[in-house]
Amino acid sequence: MELIRKLSDVEASFAYMHALLKGNTQVTTWMSIDAPLGAAELGDAVRRWARRLPLLRARIEERDGSLWFAAGPGPGPEQLRHGPVPAGHSPEDLLAEELNDVLPTGGALWRLRAATDEQAGVTHLYFTRNHAISDGHSTGGTLRVLLEELFGAPRNAAPEPFSRNADELTYTAPAPGAEGLRTLPDAPGPVPGIPFAVRAPWEERGTAFVPADLSSAGSEAVKLYCRRRGLTVNQFFATALAESFALATGRDEVEFFTAVSLRRRYAEEESLADLGCFISVARAPLRLGGGSFKEHAEAYRDGFRAADAAWRPQARPHHEIRAAVAAAAAADSAPGICITNVGPVDASLGAHAGRVTGFRTVVNRTGANYGLVLHLSTFRGAFGLALSYGTPSVDPSVAEGTAKLLRERLALAAGAASGEDPRPRRPYGSVTIPATQGLRPVPAAAGRGRAARGTAPRTRPGAAG
């Protein structure tokens, strides 16, 4: 196959994680459409879709110890699945199945599953891909093109060319905020990692997630809460996640990771839309010393800004990246927790967004680089949230307890758009987590083997988005 370009450091990390950690970082986006799509109709649209977009025609090849994007063939029959919604299955159940059905290494980098509910008049689409080929921005544009092919768009358009210089982008360092960055106190030492409850063989691991969506009214109340306190939405949800996790685990400090888009950091911005993953992850410790919610949010803000401004692209040889990922695969703990936000999805879906009735993106986290990840998006003005975690690596009671406490925090914010915030409960370690009625984790797909405890020595893993 014709080689296009070498994978960047971030992309190679994702590709090696997918291969060595059995699907870790694989991404699935669920999009529900208000039309029952037939197999022939969808198949024709998918073939046109793949012809238009380089992202859908790519493969990953290893040459001389490095990973390269290559121009692959059109979609094969295994990349499109079509059938009715199985009896007794919810859209979230199918999302969990697709998330845990790992794309084979060395083969196709994406898959689309369609599950039609004739009685409800909807089709649920599940777009699963290797994280090396896309990020939140390019995925939104990719699904927009699919909607165009299904419901009205230019037909038989010429294939878009591959961009060949995306591995030689000119990085533009971020400028500090107008108020400047505070000098952060040095951490007393490495923040303890999050030990795995069970260290199972990689082929027996999977991912589960707990949905915790807000209604439109609740979302508007949270936005008002943020405006009146000078907080961004990301600062609010990151702090709510950190406080909830601290209460659930008895911690007063946690390593916090924030996924960041790099699409405005490169001079050649026009070359960033066709293929690849252009994100970084800012990592900073966050102390939760019993202050107010706003004080914790300000600490998160300052730590995140400093870490983000200090980030620079790496140019490690791919054999070093592979070795780092192999070390992460041997770990029996995760370094911290993470938030990722794809933002408002309506605009990225284009003119046919009105046909979309449901939307969620979740990343497979088999337990290597983060203990818990909060996936955040905004659709039709409402916040969609899902808390994902590796199974059986992370104790489900930690995820369920964090999700319940997170929902409590969101309810407090919605009910206290004005006035003082309640002080957090202290000490963090004294909290008994109540039963999580109404919150259920969506389990990993069936077929994984029984987990067993392991005894490998602890290795501090690296992290990628």
C-alpha positions in Angstrom: 0.0 0.0 0.0 1.1 3.6 -0.7 2.6 5.2 2.4 1.1 8.6 3.3 3.0 9.9 6.4 4.5 8.7 9.6 2.2 8.7 12.7 2.9 11.5 15.2 3.9 10.8 18.7 0.3 11.0 20.0 -1.0 8.9 17.1 1.7 6.2 17.5 0.9 6.1 21.3 -2.7 5.4 20.5 -1.9 2.8 17.8 0.4 0.9 20.1 -2.0 1.1 23.0 -4.7 -0.4 20.8 -2.4 -3.2 19.8 -0.7 -4.0 23.1 -3.5 -3.2 25.5 -6.3 -5.0 23.5 -8.4 -2.1 22.4 -7.5 0.6 25.0 -8.3 4.0 23.4 -10.7 2.5 20.8 -13.6 5.0 20.4 -17.3 4.4 19.7 -19.8 7.1 18.8 -23.5 6.3 18.9 -25.8 8.4 16.7 -29.5 7.8 16.6 -31.4 8.8 13.4 -35.1 9.3 13.0 -35.4 7.0 10.0 -35.3 3.2 9.6 -32.5 2.6 7.2 -32.4 -0.4 4.9 -29.2 -2.5 4.4 -28.9 -1.6 0.7 -29.6 2.1 1.2 -27.0 2.3 4.0 -24.5 0.2 2.1 -24.6 2.6 -0.9 -24.2 5.6 1.3 -21.3 4.1 3.3 -19.4 3.4 0.0 -19.8 7.0 -1.1 -18.9 8.2 2.4 -15.7 6.2 2.4 -14.8 7.3 -1.1 -15.1 11.0 -0.1 -13.0 10.9 3.1 -9.3 9.9 3.4 -9.8 9.1 7.1 -12.0 6.1 6.0 -9.5 4.9 3.4 -6.5 4.7 5.7 -4.5 1.8 7.1 -1.6 1.6 9.5 1.6 -0.1 8.3 4.8 -0.8 10.2 8.0 -0.1 8.1 11.5 -0.2 9.5 10.3 0.1 13.1 8.0 3.0 12.6 4.2 3.3 12.0 2.9 4.9 8.9 -0.5 5.8 7.5 -1.0 4.2 4.2 -3.7 4.4 1.5 -5.9 1.3 1.9 -8.7 -0.2 -0.1 -12.3 0.8 0.2 -14.5 -0.6 3.0 -14.7 -4.4 3.3 -17.8 -6.3 4.2 -16.7 -6.7 7.8 -16.8 -2.9 8.3 -20.5 -2.5 7.9 -23.0 -4.5 10.0 -26.8 -4.1 9.7 -29.7 -5.7 11.5 -32.6 -5.1 13.9 -32.1 -4.0 17.5 -31.7 -7.3 19.5 -34.6 -8.0 21.8 -34.0 -6.6 25.3 -31.1 -4.4 24.3 -31.0 -0.7 24.9 -28.9 1.7 22.7 -26.4 1.9 25.6 -26.1 -1.9 25.7 -25.2 -1.9 22.0 -22.7 0.9 22.6 -21.0 -1.2 25.2 -20.9 -4.2 22.9 -19.3 -2.2 20.1 -16.9 -0.4 22.4 -15.6 -3.8 23.6 -15.5 -5.5 20.2 -11.9 -4.7 19.4 -10.8 -3.8 15.9 -8.1 -6.3 14.8 -4.7 -4.8 14.7 -3.3 -4.6 11.2 -6.7 -4.4 9.6 -9.5 -1.9 9.1 -9.3 1.1 11.3 -13.1 1.7 11.6 -16.4 -0.1 11.6 -20.0 1.0 11.4 -22.9 -1.0 12.9 -26.6 -0.1 12.2 -29.4 -1.4 14.5 -32.8 -0.5 13.2 -35.9 -0.2 15.4 -38.8 -0.4 12.9 -41.5 0.1 15.5 -39.9 3.3 16.8 -38.9 4.5 13.3 -35.2 5.0 14.2 -31.8 3.6 13.3 -28.9 3.5 15.8 -25.5 3.9 14.2 -22.3 3.0 16.0 -19.1 4.3 14.5 -16.1 2.6 16.1 -12.5 3.6 15.2 -8.9 3.4 16.2 -8.2 6.6 18.0 -5.1 7.2 15.9 -7.2 8.3 12.9 -9.5 10.9 14.4 -10.4 13.2 17.3 -13.6 14.9 18.4 -13.4 17.6 15.6 -12.7 15.3 12.7 -15.3 12.7 14.0 -18.0 15.3 14.0 -17.2 16.2 10.4 -17.0 12.6 9.4 -20.5 11.9 10.7 -21.8 15.1 9.0 -20.6 13.7 5.6 -22.4 10.4 6.4 -25.6 12.3 7.1 -25.2 14.2 3.8 -24.8 11.0 1.9 -27.9 9.5 3.5 -30.2 12.5 3.3 -29.0 14.9 0.7 -25.5 15.8 -0.5 -23.4 16.0 -3.6 -23.2 12.6 -5.2 -20.2 11.0 -6.8 -17.9 13.7 -5.6 -14.2 13.3 -6.3 -12.3 11.6 -3.4 -10.5 14.1 -1.2 -6.7 13.8 -1.3 -4.6 12.7 1.6 -2.5 15.4 3.3 1.1 14.4 3.3 2.8 17.0 5.6 0.8 16.4 8.8 3.9 14.9 10.4 5.9 18.1 10.0 3.5 20.7 11.4 4.7 24.0 12.8 3.7 24.1 16.4 2.7 27.5 17.8 3.0 27.6 21.6 -0.1 28.8 23.5 0.1 32.3 24.9 -0.6 32.6 28.7 -4.0 34.1 29.7 -4.3 37.9 30.1 -4.2 37.6 33.9 -1.1 35.5 33.7 -0.4 32.1 35.3 -0.1 31.7 39.0 3.0 30.2 40.5 1.8 26.8 41.8 3.2 25.3 45.0 5.3 22.2 44.4 3.6 18.9 45.1 4.9 17.1 48.2 5.8 14.1 46.0 4.3 11.8 43.5 0.5 11.5 43.9 -0.3 7.8 44.7 -1.9 6.0 41.7 -5.2 4.3 41.7 -4.6 0.6 42.3 -6.5 -1.9 40.2 -9.0 -4.0 42.1 -8.1 -6.9 39.8 -5.1 -7.3 37.5 -6.5 -9.6 34.8 -4.9 -10.6 31.5 -5.4 -8.1 28.9 -7.6 -10.3 26.8 -10.0 -10.6 29.7 -10.4 -6.8 30.3 -13.1 -4.6 29.0 -14.8 -1.2 29.6 -18.0 -0.2 31.3 -19.6 3.2 31.6 -22.3 4.9 33.7 -24.5 7.4 31.9 -25.2 10.6 34.0 -26.9 12.9 31.5 -28.6 16.2 32.4 -31.9 17.5 31.2 -32.1 20.7 29.2 -33.4 22.5 32.2 -30.7 21.1 34.5 -28.1 22.0 31.9 -29.3 25.6 31.7 -29.2 25.8 35.5 -25.6 24.5 35.5 -24.6 27.1 32.9 -26.2 29.9 35.0 -24.3 28.6 38.0 -21.0 28.8 36.0 -21.7 32.3 34.6 -22.5 33.7 38.1 -19.2 32.3 39.5 -16.9 33.0 36.6 -16.4 29.4 35.8 -16.2 27.6 32.5 -18.2 24.5 31.9 -15.0 22.4 31.7 -13.8 23.9 35.0 -17.1 23.1 36.7 -17.3 19.5 35.5 -13.7 18.7 36.1 -14.0 20.0 39.7 -17.2 18.1 40.3 -15.6 14.9 39.1 -12.5 15.5 41.2 -14.5 16.2 44.4 -16.8 13.2 43.7 -13.9 10.9 43.2 -12.1 12.2 46.3 -15.2 11.6 48.4 -15.7 8.1 47.0 -12.1 7.0 47.6 -11.0 9.0 50.7 -8.3 11.0 48.8 -7.4 14.6 49.2 -5.1 14.8 46.1 -5.4 13.3 42.7 -3.6 13.5 39.4 -6.0 15.1 37.0 -5.8 14.9 33.2 -7.6 17.1 30.7 -7.8 16.3 27.0 -7.0 19.3 24.9 -7.5 19.9 21.1 -4.3 21.0 19.3 -6.1 22.2 16.2 -5.4 25.8 16.8 -1.8 25.2 17.8 -0.4 24.5 14.3 0.2 27.0 11.5 -0.9 24.6 8.8 -4.5 24.4 10.2 -6.0 23.5 6.8 -4.1 20.2 6.8 -5.6 19.0 10.1 -9.1 17.9 8.9 -8.5 14.8 6.9 -6.7 12.1 8.9 -5.1 11.8 12.4 -5.6 12.7 16.0 -4.6 16.2 17.1 -5.0 16.3 20.9 -2.8 16.4 23.9 -3.4 15.7 27.6 -2.6 18.2 30.3 -1.6 16.5 33.6 -1.6 18.3 36.9 -2.1 17.3 40.5 -5.2 18.7 42.2 -5.4 19.1 46.0 -8.8 19.0 47.6 -8.2 20.4 51.0 -11.8 21.0 52.1 -12.1 24.5 50.6 -15.1 25.7 48.7 -16.1 24.4 45.3 -14.9 27.6 43.6 -11.6 27.4 45.4 -11.1 23.9 44.1 -12.2 25.0 40.6 -9.6 27.8 40.7 -6.9 25.4 41.7 -7.9 23.1 38.8 -7.9 26.1 36.4 -4.4 27.2 37.5 -2.9 23.7 37.3 -4.5 23.0 34.0 -3.3 26.2 32.4 0.2 25.8 33.6 0.4 22.2 32.4 -1.2 23.1 29.0 1.2 26.0 28.4 4.2 23.8 29.2 3.2 21.1 26.7 5.3 20.7 23.5 5.1 18.1 20.8 7.3 15.1 21.3 9.3 13.4 18.6 10.2 10.1 20.1 11.3 7.2 17.9 8.5 4.8 17.6 10.4 2.0 19.3 10.6 4.2 22.4 6.8 4.8 22.3 6.2 1.1 22.0 8.4 0.4 25.0 6.5 3.0 27.0 3.2 1.5 26.1 4.5 -2.0 27.0 5.5 -0.6 30.4 2.0 0.7 30.9 0.6 -2.7 30.0 2.5 -4.2 32.9 1.1 -1.7 35.4 -1.2 -2.6 38.2 -2.5 1.0 38.8 -3.7 4.0 36.9 -2.1 7.4 37.6 -5.3 9.5 37.9 -8.6 10.5 36.4 -9.5 12.4 33.2 -12.1 14.6 31.6 -12.6 14.9 27.8 -15.1 17.3 26.2 -16.1 17.2 22.5 -18.2 20.3 23.0 -21.5 21.1 21.2 -22.1 18.5 18.5 -25.1 20.0 16.7 -23.1 22.4 14.6 -20.5 19.7 13.6 -23.3 17.5 12.3 -24.4 20.1 9.8 -27.7 20.7 8.1 -29.2 17.2 8.9 -28.5 17.5 12.7 -32.3 17.7 13.2 -32.6 14.1 12.2 -30.3 13.0 15.1 -32.2 12.0 18.2 -29.4 10.7 20.4 -25.6 11.1 20.5 -22.8 9.8 22.8 -19.1 9.1 22.5 -17.2 6.8 24.8 -13.6 5.6 24.7 -12.5 2.1 25.6 -10.6 2.3 28.9 -9.4 -1.1 29.9 -7.7 0.3 33.0 -4.2 1.3 31.9 -3.8 5.0 31.7 -6.8 6.4 33.6 -8.9 5.1 36.5 -12.0 7.0 35.5 -12.8 9.2 32.5 -15.7 11.7 32.3 -16.9 12.0 28.7 -18.7 15.3 28.2 -20.7 16.6 25.2 -23.5 19.1 24.5 -26.4 18.1 22.2 -29.5 20.2 21.7 -28.4 22.4 24.7 -28.2 19.4 27.2 -25.1 18.0 28.7 -24.4 14.4 28.0 -22.1 12.7 30.5 -20.7 9.2 30.7 -18.2 7.9 33.3 -16.1 5.1 31.8 -13.8 2.7 33.6 -11.9 -0.5 33.0 -13.3 -3.8 34.1 -12.4 -5.7 36.2 -9.5 -3.3 36.8 -11.5 -0.6 38.6 -13.7 -1.5 41.5 -17.3 -0.9 40.2 -18.3 0.5 43.5 -15.8 3.4 43.0 -17.2 4.2 39.6 -20.8 3.9 40.8 -20.1 5.9 43.9 -18.3 8.6 42.0 -21.2 8.8 39.5 -23.8 9.1 42.3 -21.8 11.8 44.1 -21.2 13.6 40.8 -25.0 13.6 40.2 -25.5 15.0 43.7 -23.0 17.8 42.9 -24.8 18.6 39.7 -28.1 18.8 41.5 -26.7 21.1 44.1 -25.4 23.4 41.4 -28.7 23.4 39.6 -30.5 24.3 42.8 -28.0 26.9 43.8 -27.5 29.1 40.8 -27.4 32.0 43.2 -26.2 32.1 46.8 -23.3 30.4 48.5 -22.1 26.9 47.7 -22.4 24.3 50.4 -19.1 23.3 51.9 -17.9 19.9 50.9 -18.3 17.0 53.3 -15.2 16.3 55.4 -13.1 14.4 55.9 -13.2 12.9 52.5 -12.4 9.4 53.7 -15.4 9.2 56.1 -18.2 9.2 53.5 -20.3 6.1 53.1 -21.6 5.7 49.6 -25.3 5.1 49.5 -27.0 2.7 47.2 -26.9 3.9 43.6 -30.5 3.4 42.6 -31.1 4.8 39.1 -27.4 4.7 38.2 -26.3 1.5 36.6 -23.0 0.7 34.8 -23.3 -0.5 31.3 -21.2 -3.6 31.4 -18.5 -4.9 29.2 -19.7 -7.1 26.4 -20.2 -10.8 27.2 -17.5 -13.3 26.3 -14.6 -12.0 28.4 -13.0 -14.6 30.6 -13.0 -14.7 34.3 -10.6 -12.2 35.9 -7.7 -13.3 38.1 -5.6 -11.3 40.5 -2.1 -10.7 39.5 1.2 -10.0 41.3 3.3 -8.1 38.8 5.4 -5.3 40.2 3.9 -1.8 40.0 5.0 0.4 37.1 3.9 4.0 36.8 2.2 4.1 33.3 2.3 7.0 30.9 -0.9 8.6 29.7 -2.4 9.5 26.4 -5.9 10.9 25.6 
